[in-house]
Amino acid sequence: MNYIDMPLNILLKLPLGQKAKFIIGGGPYGSFFYNGTVKTETTYLNGDFETTEDKDLPVGHKTDQYKTFDYGINALAGFEIGRLSITGNYSLGLGDFYTPSYVGHLNHKVMGATLGIYLGNPEKDEEKKEVKIKDKDHDGIEDSKDACPTEPGTAATDGCPDKDGDGIADKNDQCPTEPGLVKNHGCPVRDKDNDGIPDDQDKCPAVAGVARYKGCPIPDTDKDGINDEEDKCPTVPGVARYGGCPVPDTDKDGVNDEEDRCPKVPGSKENNGCPVIKKEIVEKVNFAARRIQFERSKANLLPASLTVLDDVAKIFKQNPELNLSIEGHTSNNGIYLENMKLSWQRANKVKDYLITKGIDPSRLHAEGFGPNKPLNSGKTPEEDALNRRVELKLSNH
């Protein structure tokens, strides 16, 4: 592959005596494709041998094409003696100059050497000689212009030392080991709380803040942990999920909506925010529950039970906020699983009847407990009879 390289090098020449110099340098290069030859050698199993050459190579950026432009980096090192220079150089391509059809990378690596001769007239020795100046501290600043002629310094400080390199001479620097500013007499700008606001401008130098509050944090008037800029109720303690406002209490009953089971109806804390059910309604429903009867060992309601259930349905139509839990119970006589089934059937029979009377099913919940919640020990037939029951429990939430 033949490419024409155009390097751009930065050179550093280090003196080695009066006439010799060490040369080191490097930089990028760009190159352009000139020409090339691909030679293919094929050896067959029968011993035949075949060679082909291709000098018309395809160029472009597609597979099996050679790139017109290549680039990379190069470095060189050598010596310059008088007008003669000898250098060795190495170049490394950073891109692939050829895109193969298989997985792989092909880039240029070139090693070379250069022998050079400078043409023209060299500068006269007299012009190269530096005029010796009086410089006691050898800092490159003439003593007549050096404010500190016996101490090495910098031109920025008129020849005086500057340990921290802040451009302020140590003799004038109140903080000679810390880079600072002229307005601070050579000391750095202090920012104890690291909020980007200098302490001399920070009204809260020990607490990180923001510029619009002169270095103080964004205030939190109600001390609820939500700053006033994000707090919709900045003077009343609240919670983040309500934008800094308290949890709402829609019905103003002192029980917030998250704990209030009746958030739209004023109630009492004892009843979870719901109003207390009137005593007369509770008594009527309890009275009806004691008179619900079924056929023996069955879930069929007796006719007398329908009358009291009609009264319950009437109460529910007049009080749409009420809900009812219907619980079926049995004695511990007989088979446990059968008792569980019977109690469930009886509770649901009551529920189904109330539904036929126009009560919304969502207001009714039926459950059978079998013999698991007896009222007594069931040692006598009378006690067993009391354990066989349906309980109606009111709620308004």
Buried (B, 14 or more C-beta within 10 A) or exposed (E): BEBEBEBEBEEEEEEEEEEEBEBBBBEEBBBEBEEBEEEEEEEEEEEEEEEEEEEEBEEEEEEEEBBEEBBBBBBBEBBBEEEEBEBEBBBEBEEBBBBEEEEEEEBBEBEEEEEEEEEEEEEEEEEEEEEEEEBEBEBEBEBEEBEBBEBBBBEEBEBBBBEBEBBBBBBEBEBBEEBBBEEBEBBBEEBEBEBEBBBEEBEBBEEBBBEEBEBBBBBBEBEBEBBBEEBEBBEEBBBEEBEBBBBBBBBEBEBBBEEBBBBEBBBEEEBBBBBEBEEEBBEBBEEBBEBBBBEEEEBEBEEEBEEBBBBBBEBBEEEEBBBBBBBBBBBBEEEEEEBBBBBBBBBBBBBEBBBEBEBEEEBBBBEBBBBEEBEEEBEEEEBBEBBBBBBBBBBBB
